Amino acid sequence: MKRSRHEVIRYPASRVGTIDLGLFALRKHHIAGLLEIDVTDAIAEVRRRKAEGRPVSFFSWIVKAISGAIEESRYVHALKGRGNTTVVFDDVDISVMVEKVVDGVRVPLPLLIRGTNAKTVEEIHAEIQAAQRLRVKDESDYVLSNGSPSRLAMRLYYALPQPVRLFLLRTMLRSPHRSKAMMGTAIITSAGAAGHLAAWVIPRSMHNLCFALGSIAKKPWVVSNSVEVRDILHLTVLVNHDVVDGVPAARFIARLADRLQSPGGRGPRELRPGAAAG
């Protein structure tokens, strides 16, 4: 049979890890919330900070706002322990995805930001910027955080058959403490923010708690009984139903929406007008 004209592209080894983690994600019993959040005031506050010469970004502000909401409702980022137990952590370690060029192909690589609840927006932004500047040389750079596996360990992992890789991952992540150390307790992806359509993205995640940023679109919105054109963020929240029940999850989402919509009220403390950073 004559083959049609085509091109064969070899994907980087980092994609192997993505496929493995995707299989783990299928085992999670997530419930999804599709939210529309008015971030007009938040965007204005971030722009004001930038105009003052302060190193912040809207994404770093989002990370801080989410970490603050998690700190108020720590049970939402709990991990399953032995038997019928869950482990609720004080520190909020959040994974974010940073786009890098690997073997000539743009791919998202994970950056684990530890203790986001104790860091300022500026500190979070600085960590993301540092990860964006890193050069990816080999497999040992596929995890951008400090303490990533060695080049030899990563090459060995990618060389193993998939059933063996999955067994090793399952064994390593069985401990909630090891799982938190390796990948944090929540993840934020901004893949859906790249487009201009008013839409949500619904990801798959091996994290119990996942946030997916969709597009920001201008929409008519009711503000103080008047209709205004506002910047509306489409946000998806995935919560593992094995760990969190529906009503507590709804309370958490309400707190999160309040933080995202009110930078001068219950938003990140260091973003409140007149408040000192830190």
Rosetta blueprint (number, residue, H / E / L):
1 M L
2 K L
3 R L
4 S L
5 R L
6 H L
7 E L
8 V L
9 I L
10 R L
11 Y L
12 P L
13 A L
14 S H
15 R H
16 V H
17 G H
18 T H
19 I H
20 D H
21 L H
22 G H
23 L H
24 F H
25 A H
26 L L
27 R L
28 K L
29 H L
30 H E
31 I E
32 A E
33 G E
34 L E
35 L E
36 E E
37 I E
38 D E
39 V L
40 T H
41 D H
42 A H
43 I H
44 A H
45 E H
46 V H
47 R H
48 R H
49 R H
50 K H
51 A H
52 E L
53 G L
54 R L
55 P L
56 V L
57 S L
58 F H
59 F H
60 S H
61 W H
62 I H
63 V H
64 K H
65 A H
66 I H
67 S H
68 G H
69 A H
70 I H
71 E H
72 E H
73 S L
74 R H
75 Y H
76 V H
77 H H
78 A L
79 L E
80 K E
81 G L
82 R L
83 G L
84 N L
85 T L
86 T E
87 V E
88 V L
89 F L
90 D L
91 D L
92 V L
93 D L
94 I E
95 S E
96 V E
97 M E
98 V E
99 E E
100 K E
101 V E
102 V E
103 D L
104 G L
105 V E
106 R E
107 V E
108 P E
109 L E
110 P E
111 L E
112 L E
113 I E
114 R L
115 G L
116 T H
117 N H
118 A H
119 K L
120 T L
121 V H
122 E H
123 E H
124 I H
125 H H
126 A H
127 E H
128 I H
129 Q H
130 A H
131 A H
132 Q H
133 R H
134 L L
135 R L
136 V L
137 K L
138 D L
139 E H
140 S H
141 D H
142 Y L
143 V L
144 L L
145 S L
146 N L
147 G L
148 S L
149 P L
150 S L
151 R H
152 L H
153 A H
154 M H
155 R H
156 L H
157 Y H
158 Y H
159 A H
160 L L
161 P L
162 Q H
163 P H
164 V H
165 R H
166 L H
167 F H
168 L H
169 L H
170 R H
171 T H
172 M H
173 L L
174 R L
175 S L
176 P H
177 H H
178 R H
179 S H
180 K H
181 A H
182 M H
183 M H
184 G L
185 T L
186 A E
187 I E
188 I E
189 T E
190 S L
191 A H
192 G H
193 A H
194 A H
195 G L
196 H L
197 L L
198 A L
199 A L
200 W L
201 V L
202 I L
203 P L
204 R L
205 S L
206 M L
207 H L
208 N L
209 L E
210 C E
211 F E
212 A E
213 L E
214 G E
215 S E
216 I E
217 A E
218 K E
219 K E
220 P E
221 W E
222 V E
223 V E
224 S L
225 N L
226 S E
227 V E
228 E E
229 V E
230 R E
231 D E
232 I E
233 L E
234 H E
235 L E
236 T E
237 V E
238 L E
239 V E
240 N E
241 H L
242 D L
243 V L
244 V L
245 D L
246 G H
247 V H
248 P H
249 A H
250 A H
251 R H
252 F H
253 I H
254 A H
255 R H
256 L H
257 A H
258 D H
259 R H
260 L H
261 Q H
262 S L
263 P L
264 G L
265 G L
266 R L
267 G L
268 P L
269 R H
270 E H
271 L H
272 R L
273 P L
274 G L
275 A L
276 A L
277 A L
278 G L
